[in-house]
Amino acid sequence: MDQKMEMMVSEMMMAVRLHAFGGPDVLRYEEAPRPAIGPGEVLVRVHAAGINPPDLYLRDGYRTMPPEWQPHPAFPIVIGTDVSGVVEAMADDVTGFAIGDEVFAMVRFPEDLMKGSDAYAQYVRVAATELALKPAGIDHAHAGAAPMSLLTAWQFLIELGHDAPNPFQSFRHEPVPLADKTVVVNGAGGGVGHLLVQLAKWQGAHVIAIASGKNAALMRDLHVDRFVDYTKEAAEEVIDDADLVVDAVGGANMERFLRILKPGGALFLVNPLGFAGYGEAYERGITVSSTQVRSNGAQLEEAARLLDDGTVRVVVDSSFPLADAAAAHARTAKGGIQGKIVLDVA
């Protein structure tokens, strides 16, 4: 093979791309150009990529949104935001990392929300400000599963970490003190929920977890103070006087959680779309708040210490080879996932 051909081969990689919106079957595992980095960026050789709900929404073209809000990207695109891997190359102005470092990140979110952040691939370019060293105590699969879910839980409960406009409300989301408070987490077995539970416990809260019965053992392992199996009893009928409810599920009848809050309490909604209880909340002095997660390497670095020492752990439901991304999306769409689903890239 001559030098020119070797260069051409080295500039290609394998990736999962979309050429049109649709179901899982539109995900194609194929050759794609290897990304070129610019100032302030790092090229990461991906070992694992986590799957998150926005991946499915973008693959589907955000069909539930009004047409004027739907994405119109230039196909083909590579979706996915969460990666764990190894630094392959860096721009000259990047400091704090070295070639060969193991790193993880949530890539360009929400900046590239409607066109894909390129994580379902062998290589991805990442802004150094979005990158953190991977915790040595966990493998790439668990690190790749962490970023979006962990940053969501962190920005809701610990520190927002930015002053960008909030797309869901006119005011800035503000975490509330958790020590010695009663915190209820709905959807506690899911990707965000099981991390909300652990961060609340770390902050000294009394945690009540709501999930299906199959999550009972996991909730015991995570040392929740009380578990409510929603398939057997309604949370609003068996819980009262909570200081904070965090709903990581969304959907119909989120207003029911107002009934279990003390006057002056707070209801945090990971997905607030459709919530219709603002009037009742105002009358009872309950704060209803939400925010959109944003990439943040410094926060990941801080949270990485908790992953490294086992204070917080990421649960991986299942893993699929990158080439089987369509099967991974089909599994995700079925629901009933405990923790996260991961693509094995290396």
C-alpha positions, 0 to 999 in steps of 0.5 A: 500500500503506498503512502497516499493510500495509507493516508486515505485509510487512516482518515476513515473510521467506522461509525453509525450514521443516519441517512434519513429519520426513522426507526432503529433500522435507519441506523447504518454501520458504515465507513465515515470520515474521521473528524478533524479537530480545531482549536481547543479540541481533542480527538478521542478514540472511543471505547464506549458510547452511552445511549440516551433518550435524545439519541432516540428522539433525533433518530426519529426526527423529533416527530412529536414536535411541531414541524417548525421545531423539527430538525433539518440536518444535512445527512448523513449524521452521526448521533450520540453524545456520551463517550469514554475513550483515549486521547488520540490527538490534541490541538496545540492550545489544549492543556490539562490532557496528554496523548493516551489519557483515558477520558470521558465526556458529554459532547456538544450538548445541547449545542448539537442537539438537532444535528448529532454530536458524533459519539456513535463512532470510533473517533470523536472530536471533543472540546477540552472544556467538556472533557474529564479524566475517566475515573480509574476505578471504573471501566470504559463501559461504565464511564461511557454510560455516565455523562448525560445522566450524571450531569443531569442529576448533578445540575438538578441537585448539586450545582447548575454550573452555567448561566445559559437561558433556561428553555423551560422557564424564565428563571434560573434553576436552583438546587435546594439544600438536601441534608436531613430533607426527605427527597422522593425520586420517581423513576429511581431505577432509570439512567438518571433516577438511580444517580439522583438517588445516590447523589441525594444520599451523598448529600445526607437526604432521607431518600424515598425511591419510586420504581417498579418491583424489579428494582427493589434489590437495586434500591436496597443496594443503593441504601434508599430509606424507603422503596415504593413499588408503583405497580402495587401502590400509588406514591401520592397515597402512601407518601406525605410531607416530602421536601423535594420530589424529583420526577425523572419520568415525565408524561401524564399526571405529574401534578399528582406529586404536588400532593406529597409535598410540604407547603414550601417544598419543591418539585423538580421535573426532568421533563416538564412538558405537559405539566399543568399544576403551576397554579396549584403549586403557586397557591401552596408555595411549592417551587416547580423547576426544570433545566436542560443539561449542558456539557461540563467537563469541570463538573464531570471531573468533580463527579468522577471522584465519587465514581472512582471511590464507589460513592456513586456507581453507574448501573449498566443494563446491557451492552451491544457492539457498535455495529448492533446500534439498531438492536440497542435502540430497539431494546431501549425503546421497549423500556423497563431498563435498569440503568443505562445501555452502552455501545461497545466501540473498541 
